[in-house]
Amino acid sequence: MSEFVPLKDTAVVTAILSSISLLGGVPDHKRAGVLSLLEFGIVKKGEFVFRKGEEPRYIYIVKSGCIELCITDDDVLIDKKALCVGESFGEASLMSMHCHTATAVAMEDSEMIVLSRRALICLQHEDIELFALLMMNIARELARRLQLTDDILLHYMHSRDQTAVTAPA
C-alpha cells in the first residue's frame, strides 16, 4: 500500500462529511482544524490496508471503493464485513494501543482518508476542546459496535439455549 500524504483538497471530503461519525457535532469553525490533520491515500484492489498483528497508526475512513475487514483465528475466517464510503475502521486498535485483531484488504481500488495517532496527539496539545469532541465521537462509535456485538452474542446464546431445550433426549 502506498503511504498517505496530507489531504490538500479538503473539498473531496465535503460530500461524505455527514456520514463520517468521527466528525459528528464538530462545529463549522472547528472543522477546518480537523480537515487540516487528515491524510489521503489510494489502496489498489487486493492490497492490504493493514494485517492482523500490525501496530495501529491510523483511523481509516473510506472515501471511495470498498474495504473488507476479515477476522480470523489460526487462518480460519470467523467473520468479515464490507466497509463502504463514509465508514471508518481502526479506531479500536488505535485507542487500545493493541495490535490489529483483523486484516483489512481492498475489495476494489479505494481511496482512504486517515487520521494518524501523531495528529491526534498534536491536537490534544493544540485544541483540547476539539480533541475531547473527537474522543467522544470515537467512544460513541466503539460503544455502538460493542452493543451490536452484545446483541449478536445474546442472539447466539438464546438460539443455543433453545436448541438445547428442544433437542430430543
C-alpha positions as CSV (number, residue, x, y, z in Angstrom):
1,M,0.0,0.0,0.0
2,S,1.2,3.5,-0.8
3,E,2.0,5.9,2.0
4,F,-0.5,8.6,3.0
5,V,0.0,12.2,2.1
6,P,-1.5,15.4,3.5
7,L,-5.1,16.0,2.3
8,K,-4.6,19.1,0.2
9,D,-8.1,19.3,-1.3
10,T,-10.5,19.2,1.6
11,A,-13.4,19.7,-0.7
12,V,-13.1,16.0,-1.6
13,V,-14.3,15.1,1.9
14,T,-17.2,17.6,1.9
15,A,-19.5,15.2,0.1
16,I,-19.2,12.5,2.8
17,L,-18.8,14.6,5.9
18,S,-22.3,13.9,7.1
19,S,-21.7,10.2,7.1
20,I,-18.4,10.3,9.0
21,S,-19.2,9.6,12.6
22,L,-15.8,10.9,13.7
23,L,-16.8,14.4,12.7
24,G,-20.3,14.4,14.2
25,G,-21.1,17.5,16.1
26,V,-17.9,19.3,15.2
27,P,-18.8,23.0,14.7
28,D,-18.1,24.5,11.4
29,H,-15.4,26.8,12.8
30,K,-13.5,23.8,14.2
31,R,-14.0,21.6,11.2
32,A,-11.1,23.2,9.3
33,G,-8.8,22.2,12.2
34,V,-9.7,18.6,11.8
35,L,-9.6,18.6,8.0
36,S,-6.0,20.0,8.2
37,L,-5.0,16.9,10.1
38,L,-6.3,14.4,7.6
39,E,-4.2,12.5,5.1
40,F,-5.1,10.7,1.8
41,G,-4.0,7.6,0.1
42,I,-5.0,5.0,-2.5
43,V,-5.2,1.3,-2.0
44,K,-5.4,-0.9,-5.1
45,K,-7.7,-3.9,-5.3
46,G,-6.2,-6.8,-3.3
47,E,-3.8,-4.7,-1.4
48,F,-3.8,-4.8,2.4
49,V,-4.6,-1.7,4.4
50,F,-3.2,-3.5,7.4
51,R,-2.8,-7.0,8.6
52,K,-3.7,-8.7,11.8
53,G,-0.9,-8.3,14.3
54,E,0.4,-5.0,12.9
55,E,0.7,-1.9,15.1
56,P,-2.1,0.6,14.5
57,R,-1.1,4.0,13.2
58,Y,-4.4,5.4,11.8
59,I,-8.1,5.7,11.9
60,Y,-9.3,5.0,8.4
61,I,-12.3,6.4,6.5
62,V,-13.4,5.0,3.2
63,K,-13.6,7.9,0.7
64,S,-14.4,5.7,-2.3
65,G,-14.3,2.0,-3.1
66,C,-14.8,-0.8,-0.6
67,I,-12.6,-2.4,2.1
68,E,-13.2,-5.9,3.6
69,L,-12.4,-6.4,7.2
70,C,-11.6,-10.0,8.0
71,I,-11.4,-11.6,11.4
72,T,-9.5,-14.9,11.5
73,D,-8.3,-17.3,14.1
74,D,-5.4,-19.6,13.1
75,D,-6.0,-18.6,9.4
76,V,-9.7,-19.7,9.7
77,L,-12.1,-17.0,8.6
78,I,-14.5,-16.2,11.5
79,D,-16.3,-13.1,10.2
80,K,-15.9,-10.4,7.5
81,K,-17.5,-7.1,6.9
82,A,-17.5,-4.8,3.8
83,L,-16.9,-1.2,4.7
84,C,-18.1,1.4,2.1
85,V,-18.0,5.1,1.6
86,G,-18.0,7.1,4.8
87,E,-17.4,4.2,7.1
88,S,-14.5,4.2,9.5
89,F,-12.3,1.5,11.0
90,G,-9.2,1.0,13.0
91,E,-10.4,3.1,15.9
92,A,-10.5,0.3,18.5
93,S,-6.9,-0.8,17.8
94,L,-5.6,2.8,17.8
95,M,-7.4,3.7,21.0
96,S,-6.5,0.5,22.9
97,M,-2.9,0.7,21.7
98,H,-3.0,-3.1,20.8
99,C,-2.1,-4.6,17.5
100,H,-4.8,-5.0,14.9
101,T,-7.1,-8.0,15.6
102,A,-8.3,-8.1,12.0
103,T,-7.0,-7.7,8.4
104,A,-8.3,-5.0,6.1
105,V,-8.0,-5.5,2.3
106,A,-9.2,-3.5,-0.6
107,M,-12.0,-5.3,-2.5
108,E,-11.6,-2.8,-5.3
109,D,-9.4,0.3,-5.9
110,S,-10.2,2.5,-3.0
111,E,-9.4,6.0,-1.7
112,M,-8.7,6.3,2.0
113,I,-8.7,9.3,4.3
114,V,-6.8,8.8,7.6
115,L,-6.3,10.5,10.9
116,S,-2.9,9.4,12.4
117,R,-2.1,8.8,16.0
118,R,0.5,11.5,15.7
119,A,-2.1,14.0,14.5
120,L,-4.4,13.2,17.5
121,I,-1.6,13.7,19.9
122,C,-0.8,17.1,18.3
123,L,-4.5,18.0,18.5
124,Q,-4.5,17.1,22.2
125,H,-1.9,19.8,22.8
126,E,-3.2,22.4,20.4
127,D,-7.0,22.2,20.9
128,I,-8.1,20.2,23.9
129,E,-11.8,21.0,23.3
130,L,-11.7,19.6,19.7
131,F,-9.7,16.7,20.8
132,A,-12.3,15.9,23.5
133,L,-15.1,16.0,21.0
134,L,-13.3,13.7,18.6
135,M,-12.6,11.3,21.5
136,M,-16.3,11.4,22.4
137,N,-17.2,10.6,18.8
138,I,-14.8,7.7,18.7
139,A,-16.1,6.4,22.1
140,R,-19.7,6.6,20.8
141,E,-18.8,4.6,17.6
142,L,-17.0,2.0,19.6
143,A,-20.0,1.8,22.0
144,R,-22.4,1.3,19.1
145,R,-20.2,-1.6,17.8
146,L,-19.9,-3.1,21.2
147,Q,-23.7,-3.0,21.5
148,L,-24.1,-4.7,18.2
149,T,-21.6,-7.4,19.3
150,D,-23.5,-7.9,22.5
151,D,-26.8,-8.3,20.6
152,I,-25.2,-10.9,18.3
153,L,-23.8,-12.8,21.3
154,L,-27.2,-12.7,23.1
155,H,-28.9,-13.9,20.0
156,Y,-26.4,-16.7,19.6
157,M,-26.8,-17.7,23.3
158,H,-30.6,-17.6,23.1
159,S,-30.6,-19.8,19.9
160,R,-28.2,-22.2,21.5
161,D,-30.3,-22.5,24.7
162,Q,-33.5,-23.0,22.6
163,T,-31.8,-25.8,20.6
164,A,-30.7,-27.5,23.9
165,V,-34.3,-27.3,25.3
166,T,-35.9,-28.7,22.1
167,A,-33.3,-31.4,21.4
168,P,-34.6,-35.0,21.8
169,A,-33.3,-36.9,24.8
